[in-house]
Amino acid sequence: MSTSERTPVDVIKGVNGLEKVVLREVHGSSVEVYLYGAHVTSWKNEHGEELLFISSKETFKPPKPIRGGIPICFPQFSNLGPLELHGFARNRFWTFDDDPPPLPPDVTNKVFLDLILRPTQEDLKLWPHSFEYHLRVTLGPGSDLMLTSRVRNTGTDGKPFTFTFAYHTYFAVSDISEVRVEGLETLDYLDNCQKRERFTEQGDSLTFESEIDRIYLSTPTKIAVMDHEKKRTFLIRKDGLPDAVVWNPWDKKAKAMVDFGDDEYKHMLCVEAAAVENPITLKPGEEWRGRQQLSAVSTLLDS
């Protein structure tokens, strides 16, 4: 764990005594990361406004994953494989990385947290592959939040392994009916509401009137989530993650989830940087890197 001189990093007890790390940037923004799941549960801008959604029904009780924030889906996204939904990284306890990668040259006024996940014997029974997963959480000026993942195949059996991945980011929005997403026009997507059938996006931008669960393919490196009512735009910049998942459960699914308030679907939207359609394959000694940078900017939309 490392930090620049003026930006403190605190390790404190969170809900139910679970350890969490609080990163504070000098201008007032902050991020909270639970060691359980390496899960970002709070991201606040310089005005102290919460930018991520956490369900009011969330109990923070392992082994259940946390509902909201930024869950890490690894080594499996969704149910596309033999593992539990979205894999096991989001409900394992991560540890501090004692041998993090070197800091980039532009570290001024940035604060870092480096975590690592290695498989337990139980994990190896579920998914028989040796790996090291290094995660760096960076909070920078302007409240920018960057998650950088590095996954290495540490196996000694000479065998490659394959995985799918997503940063399952839950954005807090004022009203889902006032939100639009730009950057996905004309792209193909797999519709999970229609047995993962493939379609092409026809709209100029994406707006929301019902349940949505789509995997957009070969997406641009920048996607915008515009919240008209809050006059705020979330910018998602991504690297090594060609796909983007868009999800909102809407009313019926929300009522069916025990860890989700009946009306909370109105105040969240998941837009996820992902690698789903073409799984990532690593030979022994090879490493994959995937990065997501989130920014929240004030906008005067349609003015």
Residue frames relative to the residue before (quaternion, step in Angstrom):
aa qw qx qy qz dx dy dz
M 1.0000 0.0000 0.0000 0.0000 0.00 0.00 0.00
S 0.0232 0.8202 -0.5674 0.0687 3.55 -0.79 0.98
T 0.0335 -0.7991 0.6001 -0.0151 3.52 -1.20 0.51
S 0.4730 -0.6253 0.5166 0.3440 3.55 -1.19 0.36
E 0.7397 -0.4963 0.2295 0.3922 3.57 -1.20 0.56
R 0.7876 0.3796 -0.1827 0.4496 3.58 0.84 -0.92
T 0.7014 0.4645 -0.2595 0.4742 3.61 1.22 0.01
P 0.2482 -0.8381 0.4664 0.1354 3.56 -0.08 1.26
V 0.1852 -0.7233 0.6547 0.1180 3.49 -1.32 0.55
D 0.0704 -0.8083 0.5845 0.0052 3.59 -0.69 1.10
V 0.1884 -0.7314 0.6427 0.1287 3.55 -1.10 0.78
I 0.0827 0.8122 -0.5638 0.1246 3.57 -0.49 1.22
K 0.5622 -0.5684 0.4684 0.3760 3.54 -1.33 0.12
G 0.2260 -0.7682 0.5867 0.1205 3.54 -0.93 0.95
V 0.8009 -0.2194 0.1915 0.5232 3.57 -1.15 -0.62
N 0.8478 0.0918 -0.1108 0.5104 3.57 -1.03 0.91
G 0.6486 -0.5602 0.3106 0.4111 3.58 1.17 0.60
L 0.4258 0.6905 -0.4809 0.3325 3.60 1.23 0.16
E 0.4582 -0.6999 0.4743 0.2742 3.57 -0.90 0.90
K 0.0213 0.7763 -0.6301 0.0018 3.52 -1.08 0.78
V 0.3240 -0.7193 0.5849 0.1883 3.52 -1.29 0.53
V 0.1724 -0.7735 0.6040 0.0846 3.56 -0.92 0.95
L 0.1368 -0.7667 0.6250 0.0536 3.56 -0.83 1.07
R 0.0616 -0.7993 0.5976 0.0123 3.57 -0.90 0.94
E 0.2574 -0.7552 0.5877 0.1345 3.53 -0.83 1.05
V 0.6568 -0.5874 0.3066 0.3599 3.58 -1.05 0.81
H 0.7010 0.4670 -0.2842 0.4580 3.61 1.08 -0.56
G 0.7093 -0.5066 0.2452 0.4244 3.58 1.26 0.19
S 0.5489 0.5934 -0.4246 0.4077 3.61 1.18 -0.17
S 0.0877 -0.8061 0.5847 0.0261 3.57 -1.20 0.49
V 0.1320 -0.7511 0.6418 0.0804 3.52 -1.36 0.44
E 0.1489 -0.7648 0.6197 0.0943 3.56 -1.10 0.76
V 0.0594 -0.7976 0.6001 -0.0151 3.55 -0.91 1.01
Y 0.2701 -0.7439 0.5901 0.1598 3.58 -0.74 1.05
L 0.4818 -0.6428 0.5047 0.3161 3.58 -1.04 0.76
Y 0.5939 0.5263 -0.3559 0.4936 3.57 1.21 -0.47
G 0.8381 0.0629 -0.0986 0.5329 3.53 -0.38 1.29
A 0.3128 -0.7202 0.5320 0.3170 3.62 1.26 -0.21
H 0.2889 0.8323 -0.4088 0.2382 3.47 1.25 0.80
V 0.2888 -0.7284 0.5977 0.1696 3.58 -0.70 1.11
T 0.0898 -0.8338 0.5447 0.0067 3.59 -0.55 1.18
S 0.7895 0.1288 -0.0859 0.5938 3.59 1.23 -0.22
W 0.0471 0.7467 -0.6619 0.0455 3.52 -1.13 0.83
K 0.0013 -0.8227 0.5651 -0.0616 3.55 -0.37 1.28
N 0.4310 -0.6968 0.5125 0.2569 3.53 -1.07 0.80
E 0.7584 -0.4009 0.2630 0.4415 3.57 -1.32 -0.03
H 0.6760 0.4645 -0.2908 0.4926 3.61 1.23 -0.36
G 0.5538 -0.6401 0.3760 0.3772 3.57 1.29 0.14
E 0.4530 0.6824 -0.4575 0.3462 3.60 1.23 0.28
E 0.4074 -0.7115 0.5206 0.2382 3.58 -0.91 0.97
L 0.2267 -0.8107 0.5338 0.0802 3.56 -0.81 1.07
L 0.7025 0.4005 -0.2546 0.5304 3.59 1.27 -0.25
F 0.3974 -0.6974 0.5502 0.2304 3.54 -1.25 0.56
I 0.0047 0.7345 -0.6785 -0.0116 3.55 -1.10 0.87
S 0.4777 -0.6844 0.4613 0.3010 3.58 -0.80 0.93
S 0.5039 -0.6447 0.4890 0.3023 3.57 -1.07 0.78
K 0.6589 0.5058 -0.3012 0.4683 3.60 1.23 -0.38
E 0.4512 0.7015 -0.4518 0.3166 3.59 1.26 -0.06
T 0.2366 -0.8143 0.5227 0.0881 3.59 -0.82 1.05
F 0.2874 -0.7762 0.5131 0.2272 3.63 1.23 -0.27
K 0.4548 0.6628 -0.4627 0.3738 3.56 0.82 1.05
P 0.3025 -0.7414 0.5713 0.1805 3.59 -0.38 1.21
P 0.5792 -0.1032 -0.8002 -0.1166 1.59 -2.29 1.06
K 0.4118 0.7126 -0.4822 0.3002 3.61 1.22 0.21
P 0.4443 -0.6809 0.4991 0.2997 3.63 -0.92 0.79
I 0.5528 -0.6110 0.4612 0.3291 3.55 -1.24 0.54
R 0.3280 -0.7541 0.5425 0.1719 3.57 -0.94 0.98
G 0.7649 0.2871 -0.2504 0.5195 3.56 -0.35 1.27
G 0.6670 0.4912 -0.3641 0.4258 3.56 -1.29 -0.15
I 0.5907 -0.5302 0.4249 0.4352 3.57 -0.89 -0.98
P 0.1112 -0.7809 0.6134 0.0407 3.60 -0.08 1.25
I 0.3193 -0.7165 0.5866 0.2013 3.56 -1.21 0.62
C 0.1981 -0.7776 0.5903 0.0874 3.56 -0.67 1.17
F 0.3448 0.6935 -0.5507 0.3114 3.57 -0.33 1.32
P 0.6277 -0.2052 -0.7504 -0.0301 1.63 -1.99 1.54
Q 0.7003 0.3972 -0.2692 0.5286 3.56 1.21 0.47
F 0.2611 -0.7324 0.6066 0.1655 3.53 -0.97 0.91
S 0.8438 0.0828 -0.0958 0.5215 3.56 -1.07 0.87
N 0.6706 -0.4500 0.3649 0.4633 3.58 -1.03 -0.84
L 0.3611 0.7614 -0.4636 0.2738 3.57 1.21 0.54
G 0.7543 0.2716 -0.2055 0.5612 3.58 0.70 1.07
P 0.7197 -0.4971 0.2997 0.3808 3.57 -1.32 -0.03
L 0.6262 0.5871 -0.3345 0.3890 3.60 1.21 -0.36
E 0.6789 -0.4324 0.3785 0.4570 3.54 -1.36 0.00
L 0.7143 -0.4546 0.3117 0.4312 3.56 -1.26 0.44
H 0.8612 0.0476 -0.0858 0.4987 3.58 -0.85 1.09
G 0.6120 -0.6007 0.3584 0.3690 3.63 1.13 0.49
F 0.5869 -0.6352 0.4066 0.2944 3.55 -1.31 -0.14
A 0.4602 0.7036 -0.4588 0.2875 3.65 1.15 -0.19
R 0.6907 0.5114 -0.2871 0.4231 3.59 1.02 -0.77
N 0.7679 0.2546 -0.2224 0.5441 3.61 1.19 -0.04
R 0.4984 0.5612 -0.4824 0.4516 3.51 0.92 1.08
F 0.4512 -0.6548 0.5266 0.3006 3.56 -1.22 0.46
W 0.2486 -0.7669 0.5816 0.1088 3.54 -0.73 1.15
T 0.2711 -0.7469 0.5806 0.1775 3.58 -1.27 0.33
F 0.6131 -0.5355 0.4194 0.4018 3.54 -1.29 0.31
D 0.4058 -0.7178 0.5227 0.2167 3.55 -1.00 0.90
D 0.2526 -0.8046 0.5237 0.1207 3.57 -0.48 1.23
D 0.7613 0.2753 -0.1686 0.5624 3.57 1.24 -0.25
P 0.0464 0.8443 -0.5318 0.0476 3.57 0.65 1.12
P 0.6136 -0.5234 0.4156 0.4205 3.59 -1.23 0.25
P 0.6379 -0.5255 0.3737 0.4211 3.60 -1.17 0.38
L 0.5271 -0.6205 0.4746 0.3346 3.55 -1.16 0.59
P 0.4908 -0.6394 0.4914 0.3299 3.60 -1.03 0.69
P 0.6448 -0.5681 0.3385 0.3833 3.61 -1.15 0.48
D 0.7196 0.4513 -0.2617 0.4582 3.63 1.09 -0.59
V 0.2037 0.8401 -0.4796 0.1506 3.57 0.86 0.99
T 0.3921 0.7397 -0.4805 0.2610 3.62 1.20 -0.06
N 0.8642 0.0314 -0.0624 0.4983 3.54 -0.93 1.03
K 0.5550 0.5417 -0.4370 0.4557 3.57 1.09 0.66
V 0.1766 -0.7681 0.6052 0.1121 3.56 -1.12 0.64
F 0.2087 -0.8167 0.5366 0.0389 3.55 -0.92 1.01
L 0.0486 -0.7298 0.6771 0.0811 3.47 -1.37 0.42
D 0.1047 -0.7953 0.5960 0.0365 3.57 -0.85 0.99
L 0.0234 -0.7955 0.6041 -0.0413 3.56 -0.73 1.16
I 0.1504 -0.7820 0.5989 0.0852 3.56 -1.26 0.43
L 0.1161 -0.7554 0.6409 0.0715 3.52 -1.23 0.67
R 0.0173 -0.7523 0.6586 0.0061 3.52 -1.00 0.96
P 0.5478 -0.6424 0.4090 0.3463 3.61 -1.03 0.65
T 0.3723 -0.6743 0.5886 0.2453 3.54 -1.19 0.67
Q 0.6858 -0.4451 0.3516 0.4560 3.57 -1.29 0.05
E 0.6300 0.5275 -0.3294 0.4651 3.57 1.09 -0.73
D 0.6328 0.5286 -0.3298 0.4598 3.58 1.03 -0.80
L 0.6646 0.5198 -0.3045 0.4419 3.56 0.98 -0.88
K 0.5973 0.5330 -0.3643 0.4758 3.58 1.19 -0.43
L 0.6763 0.4843 -0.2833 0.4772 3.57 1.07 -0.80
W 0.7880 0.0413 0.0647 0.6108 3.53 0.96 -1.02
P 0.1780 -0.8750 0.4417 0.0871 3.61 0.20 1.30
H 0.4744 0.6432 -0.4567 0.3907 3.56 0.62 1.18
S 0.3384 -0.7338 0.5543 0.1992 3.57 -0.92 0.93
F 0.1049 0.7961 -0.5851 0.1135 3.56 -0.85 0.98
E 0.1733 -0.6991 0.6664 0.1926 3.48 -1.46 0.12
Y 0.1139 -0.7755 0.6198 0.0388 3.54 -0.89 1.01
H 0.1001 -0.7874 0.6081 0.0126 3.55 -0.56 1.24
L 0.0589 -0.7908 0.6091 0.0103 3.56 -0.85 0.98
R 0.0806 -0.7639 0.6380 0.0541 3.55 -0.94 0.93
V 0.1438 -0.7487 0.6440 0.0633 3.55 -0.92 1.02
T 0.0428 -0.8120 0.5810 -0.0358 3.58 -0.69 1.14
L 0.0995 -0.7617 0.6382 0.0515 3.55 -0.94 0.94
G 0.0635 -0.8409 0.5371 -0.0188 3.54 -0.62 1.17
P 0.7298 -0.3816 0.3115 0.4741 3.56 -1.29 -0.07
G 0.7629 0.3057 -0.2556 0.5091 3.55 -1.06 0.73
S 0.5327 -0.6614 0.3689 0.3778 3.57 1.32 0.35
D 0.3400 0.7549 -0.5079 0.2377 3.63 1.18 0.23
L 0.1498 -0.7779 0.6079 0.0527 3.54 -1.00 0.94
M 0.0293 -0.8069 0.5898 -0.0134 3.57 -0.71 1.07
L 0.1160 -0.7525 0.6455 0.0597 3.53 -1.04 0.93
T 0.0395 -0.7931 0.6077 -0.0134 3.57 -0.74 1.09
S 0.1106 -0.8012 0.5878 0.0154 3.56 -0.68 1.17
R 0.0254 -0.7580 0.6515 0.0189 3.53 -1.10 0.83
V 0.0645 -0.7916 0.6076 -0.0048 3.55 -0.69 1.14
R 0.0707 -0.8047 0.5895 0.0022 3.58 -0.78 1.07
N 0.3802 -0.6798 0.5818 0.2340 3.52 -1.13 0.80
T 0.0754 -0.8230 0.5629 0.0016 3.60 -0.41 1.24
G 0.3499 0.7698 -0.4747 0.2444 3.59 1.25 0.28
T 0.2845 -0.7520 0.5740 0.1554 3.54 -1.20 0.63
D 0.5509 0.6334 -0.3841 0.3845 3.58 1.29 0.13
G 0.5261 -0.6675 0.3917 0.3525 3.58 1.29 0.06
K 0.6034 0.5949 -0.3488 0.4005 3.58 1.25 -0.01
P 0.4203 -0.6745 0.5396 0.2779 3.58 -1.07 0.72
F 0.1365 -0.7516 0.6220 0.1720 3.55 -1.31 0.10
T 0.2935 -0.7547 0.5746 0.1190 3.52 -1.29 0.55
F 0.0422 0.8039 -0.5918 0.0415 3.59 -1.00 0.79
T 0.2550 -0.6960 0.6364 0.2134 3.50 -1.40 0.22
F 0.1706 -0.8201 0.5459 -0.0166 3.57 -1.15 0.62
A 0.1359 0.7667 -0.6272 0.0180 3.55 -1.28 0.47
Y 0.3066 -0.6383 0.6619 0.2460 3.51 -1.34 0.49
H 0.2147 -0.8402 0.4917 0.0785 3.57 -0.14 1.36
T 0.0232 0.8794 -0.4745 0.0292 3.58 0.79 1.09
Y 0.1849 -0.7596 0.6181 0.0823 3.55 -0.90 1.08
F 0.1656 -0.7875 0.5877 0.0843 3.60 -0.42 1.17
A 0.3719 -0.6835 0.5792 0.2431 3.57 -1.13 0.73
V 0.0004 0.7977 -0.6021 0.0331 3.59 -0.76 1.07
S 0.6124 -0.5790 0.3996 0.3608 3.55 -1.22 0.54
D 0.7626 -0.1474 0.1726 0.6057 3.56 0.85 -1.06
I 0.4656 -0.7218 0.4316 0.2755 3.58 -0.52 1.17
S 0.6341 0.5410 -0.3369 0.4378 3.60 1.11 -0.60
E 0.6891 0.4507 -0.2695 0.4995 3.60 1.28 -0.28
V 0.5909 0.5865 -0.3430 0.4350 3.58 1.31 0.18
R 0.0140 0.7713 -0.6350 -0.0404 3.53 -1.17 0.59
V 0.2797 -0.7423 0.5906 0.1482 3.54 -1.23 0.63
E 0.0957 -0.7926 0.6014 0.0296 3.56 -0.90 0.99
G 0.6304 0.5216 -0.4150 0.3979 3.53 -1.15 0.77
L 0.6938 0.4654 -0.2698 0.4788 3.59 1.29 -0.16
E 0.3822 0.7486 -0.4745 0.2615 3.60 1.28 0.04
T 0.8501 0.1842 -0.1923 0.4544 3.54 -1.25 0.82
L 0.5455 0.6412 -0.3988 0.3637 3.61 1.24 -0.02
D 0.4855 -0.6141 0.5287 0.3281 3.55 -1.28 0.42
Y 0.0084 -0.7881 0.6154 0.0129 3.54 -1.19 0.62
L 0.3684 -0.6698 0.5961 0.2456 3.52 -1.34 0.46
D 0.2396 -0.8009 0.5388 0.1047 3.57 -0.68 1.11
N 0.2897 -0.7878 0.5230 0.1482 3.57 -0.38 1.25
C 0.6037 0.5377 -0.3623 0.4638 3.60 1.24 -0.28
Q 0.7535 0.2772 -0.1705 0.5712 3.58 1.29 -0.23
K 0.6859 -0.5432 0.2730 0.4000 3.53 0.76 1.23
R 0.6081 -0.6091 0.3146 0.4002 3.52 1.11 0.89
E 0.2394 0.7664 -0.5456 0.2400 3.55 1.05 0.81
R 0.4285 -0.7171 0.4982 0.2322 3.57 -1.13 0.71
F 0.0011 -0.7808 0.6236 -0.0394 3.57 -0.94 0.99
T 0.3495 -0.6864 0.5815 0.2619 3.55 -1.37 0.02
E 0.4714 -0.6840 0.4836 0.2759 3.57 -0.86 0.99
Q 0.2288 -0.8117 0.5311 0.0823 3.55 -0.75 1.12
G 0.6460 0.5735 -0.3242 0.3856 3.60 1.09 -0.63
D 0.5727 -0.5695 0.4629 0.3653 3.56 -1.29 0.40
S 0.7546 -0.0447 0.0121 0.6545 3.55 1.24 -0.59
L 0.5071 -0.6558 0.4759 0.2939 3.53 -1.28 0.35
T 0.0035 0.7750 -0.6316 0.0215 3.58 -0.83 1.05
F 0.4003 -0.7696 0.4797 0.1318 3.55 -1.24 0.52
E 0.0675 0.7943 -0.5960 0.0963 3.53 -0.78 1.18
S 0.7827 0.1118 -0.0595 0.6093 3.59 1.27 -0.07
E 0.7462 -0.3719 0.2877 0.4713 3.56 -1.32 0.01
I 0.0049 -0.7810 0.6245 -0.0038 3.55 -1.07 0.79
D 0.1168 0.7582 -0.6317 0.1120 3.56 -1.01 0.91
R 0.2225 0.8034 -0.5026 0.2289 3.54 0.18 1.34
I 0.2369 -0.7170 0.6369 0.1553 3.52 -1.26 0.63
Y 0.1699 -0.7854 0.5902 0.0770 3.59 -0.37 1.24
L 0.3000 -0.8028 0.5052 0.1010 3.54 -0.88 1.05
S 0.8508 0.0842 -0.0815 0.5123 3.55 -1.16 0.73
T 0.1724 0.8337 -0.4985 0.1638 3.53 0.85 1.05
P 0.5966 -0.5626 0.4164 0.3925 3.60 -1.19 0.40
T 0.6165 -0.5718 0.3981 0.3668 3.56 -1.26 0.33
K 0.7570 0.2839 -0.1778 0.5610 3.62 1.25 -0.22
I 0.0044 -0.7731 0.6327 -0.0443 3.57 -0.92 1.04
A 0.2099 -0.7887 0.5699 0.0952 3.59 -1.01 0.84
V 0.1404 -0.7475 0.6455 0.0696 3.54 -1.06 0.92
M 0.1077 -0.8380 0.5348 0.0087 3.57 -0.35 1.27
D 0.1424 -0.7758 0.6137 0.0362 3.54 -0.79 1.15
H 0.3178 -0.7988 0.4802 0.1743 3.58 -0.12 1.33
E 0.6896 0.5122 -0.2995 0.4152 3.56 0.81 -1.03
K 0.7280 0.3986 -0.2314 0.5076 3.59 0.98 -0.86
K 0.3001 -0.7589 0.5110 0.2700 3.58 1.28 -0.26
R 0.5091 0.6096 -0.4169 0.4422 3.51 0.95 1.02
T 0.1204 -0.7675 0.6253 0.0742 3.53 -1.13 0.74
F 0.2426 -0.7210 0.6320 0.1477 3.52 -1.00 0.94
L 0.1427 -0.7661 0.6221 0.0758 3.56 -0.94 0.94
I 0.1398 -0.7682 0.6229 0.0486 3.53 -0.87 1.06
R 0.0191 -0.7680 0.6401 -0.0095 3.56 -0.72 1.10
K 0.0167 -0.8381 0.5428 -0.0517 3.56 -0.77 0.99
D 0.1199 -0.7745 0.6205 0.0256 3.51 -1.23 0.64
G 0.8125 0.2007 -0.1695 0.5204 3.58 -0.82 1.00
L 0.6837 0.4191 -0.2523 0.5416 3.57 1.33 0.09
P 0.1628 -0.8696 0.4583 0.0853 3.59 0.23 1.27
D 0.7303 0.4209 -0.2372 0.4830 3.61 1.13 -0.55
A 0.1564 -0.7600 0.6185 0.1241 3.56 -1.34 0.17
V 0.2120 -0.7712 0.5920 0.0995 3.56 -0.83 1.04
V 0.0980 -0.7669 0.6325 0.0465 3.57 -1.02 0.88
W 0.0779 0.8242 -0.5486 0.1173 3.59 -0.66 1.14
N 0.1746 0.7055 -0.6824 0.0782 3.49 -1.18 0.83
P 0.4134 -0.7697 0.4289 0.2294 3.61 -0.62 1.11
W 0.2684 -0.7714 0.5085 0.2728 3.59 1.25 -0.56
D 0.8001 -0.4105 0.1756 0.4007 3.57 -1.32 0.08
K 0.6999 0.4855 -0.3110 0.4215 3.63 0.73 -0.95
K 0.6810 0.4694 -0.2946 0.4786 3.58 0.89 -0.93
A 0.6115 0.5573 -0.3554 0.4349 3.60 1.02 -0.78
K 0.6793 0.4902 -0.2916 0.4618 3.60 0.92 -0.87
A 0.6703 0.5103 -0.2951 0.4508 3.57 1.14 -0.57
M 0.6494 0.5062 -0.3175 0.4703 3.62 1.24 -0.32
V 0.4059 -0.7441 0.4764 0.2336 3.58 -0.67 1.10
D 0.7354 0.3950 -0.2276 0.5014 3.60 1.12 -0.58
F 0.6602 0.4559 -0.2937 0.5197 3.58 1.16 0.58
G 0.4371 -0.7077 0.4914 0.2580 3.59 -0.80 1.01
D 0.6387 -0.5829 0.3449 0.3653 3.58 -1.04 0.80
D 0.7911 0.2980 -0.1422 0.5149 3.58 0.98 -0.86
E 0.4407 0.7371 -0.4402 0.2622 3.59 1.24 0.01
Y 0.5127 0.6468 -0.4250 0.3718 3.60 1.19 -0.34
K 0.5965 0.5887 -0.3598 0.4102 3.59 1.18 -0.51
H 0.7721 0.3827 -0.1611 0.4811 3.57 1.16 -0.61
M 0.7154 0.3656 -0.2616 0.5349 3.59 1.19 0.46
L 0.0248 0.7525 -0.6574 -0.0305 3.49 -1.37 0.38
C 0.2372 -0.7548 0.5940 0.1460 3.54 -0.90 0.94
V 0.0711 0.7243 -0.6839 0.0513 3.53 -0.95 1.01
E 0.0782 -0.8672 0.4874 -0.0658 3.50 -0.30 1.35
A 0.3405 -0.6866 0.6043 0.2180 3.56 -0.93 0.93
A 0.0645 0.8440 -0.5145 0.1374 3.56 -0.58 1.16
A 0.1647 -0.7090 0.6674 0.1572 3.51 -1.43 0.20
V 0.1045 0.8405 -0.5087 0.1543 3.54 -0.01 1.36
E 0.7115 0.4838 -0.2989 0.4127 3.59 0.61 -1.12
N 0.7804 0.1682 -0.0854 0.5961 3.58 0.91 -0.91
P 0.3125 -0.7799 0.5082 0.1894 3.62 -0.14 1.24
I 0.4588 -0.6716 0.5182 0.2644 3.53 -1.21 0.65
T 0.1226 -0.7867 0.6029 0.0509 3.58 -0.89 0.96
L 0.0767 -0.7932 0.6041 0.0094 3.55 -0.90 1.02
K 0.3034 -0.7072 0.6095 0.1908 3.55 -0.96 0.94
P 0.6756 -0.4721 0.3423 0.4511 3.63 -1.17 0.33
G 0.7954 0.2617 -0.2311 0.4954 3.54 -0.88 1.01
E 0.6026 0.5628 -0.3647 0.4326 3.59 1.20 -0.30
E 0.1791 -0.7815 0.5925 0.0786 3.55 -1.22 0.62
W 0.2023 -0.7472 0.6225 0.1148 3.53 -1.14 0.79
R 0.1291 -0.7827 0.6060 0.0592 3.55 -1.13 0.71
G 0.0362 0.7880 -0.6129 0.0469 3.56 -0.92 0.95
R 0.0712 -0.8308 0.5515 -0.0229 3.56 -0.76 1.04
Q 0.0621 -0.7653 0.6397 0.0335 3.52 -1.15 0.76
Q 0.0757 -0.7784 0.6225 0.0308 3.56 -0.88 0.99
L 0.1391 -0.7948 0.5894 0.0389 3.55 -0.83 1.07
S 0.0205 -0.7649 0.6438 -0.0034 3.54 -1.05 0.91
A 0.1479 -0.7539 0.6305 0.1103 3.55 -1.20 0.56
V 0.0130 -0.8192 0.5714 -0.0467 3.57 -0.55 1.18
S 0.4591 -0.6590 0.5207 0.2893 3.54 -1.11 0.72
T 0.0145 -0.7998 0.5996 -0.0240 3.56 -0.97 0.90
L 0.2752 -0.6995 0.6274 0.2034 3.51 -1.24 0.55
L 0.1268 -0.8512 0.5081 0.0356 3.49 0.18 1.37
D 0.8632 0.0958 -0.0856 0.4883 3.52 -1.16 0.78
S 0.4715 0.6711 -0.4537 0.3485 3.58 1.08 0.61
